[in-house]
Amino acid sequence: MPAQKKSEYVFPTDERGRKAVIDIRDITKTYKMGDIEVQALRGVSLKVFEGEFISIMGPSGSGKSTMLQILGALDQPTSGEYYLDGVNVAKLKDTELAVIRNKKIGFVFQSFNLLRRTTAQRQVELPLIYAGASNRAKRARAALESVELGDRLNHLPSELSGGQQQRVAIARAIINDPAIILADEPTGNLDSHSGTEVLKIFQKLNREKGITTVFVTHDAFVARHTDRVIMLRDGEIVADRAVANPIEAGTVERPSEAAELESIFKEAYAPTEKVAS
């Protein structure tokens, strides 16, 4: 009897026909601390479709950081499946994961992670150098222009403001045309003005270029700028809902009191809340 062919992955689609770029199925993650086992994620299932702009939120200990590590292919789940742009990342070896990270994921970190003695253009070229790509200088210039830094190509990080440094990081993240941008507290180290400018860039890239973007944040105000919010608690998704009226970056000042924004937590963490996977 001939061997059966391995079944191919079929992309789930939403009501608009967009395919799932992130497809997590019953993911668990257990850490061992001596004789104690800590369950950081407890059977999480999630789909993020092409062109979505979402936030993943949760208090300390909710599993948010673990989710970030798994989404970014920096760690692997204890069980379950994670399909990133059709590739089952949960089954890959370390060397294969490194390739996936370079080709399919653009990272933006709170602390920028720029090299101190390297110009903005060269910083953006780095992923292309690792990938052995051509036309690196031209592509890096185009990426920097898309984040409004076309006049800062030869500046070092010390010659740039915090907001400008984060925009260099964003340009570096998009240079390889990744399947997703994964941003960890991208405005966390910025003042309110610079944070607003960075949010404008993310909204522009998402809306004009259709770049699938995932924020991992504790900041309810930042989350209000995205189109969908995923709430984690105790390693489980407790809410997954669209943001009714996403804030247009720069049109609303950050409120001095957080009571209004805290409603998103209160709704998500209500005892009766239950989200189907």
Secondary structure, DSSP 8 states (H G I E B T S, - for coil): ------------B-TT--BEEEEEEEEEEEEEETTEEEEEEEEEEEEEETT-EEEEE--TTSSHHHHHHHHTTSS--SEEEEEETTEEGGG--HHHHHHHHHHHEEEE-TT----TTS-HHHHHHHHHHHHT-S-HHHHHHHHHHHTT-TT-TT--GGGS-HHHHHHHHHHHHHTT--SEEEEESTTTTS-HHHHHHHHHHHHHHHHHH---EEEE-S-HHHHTTSSEEEEEETTEEEEEEE-SS---TTSS---S--TTTTHHHHHHT-TT-----
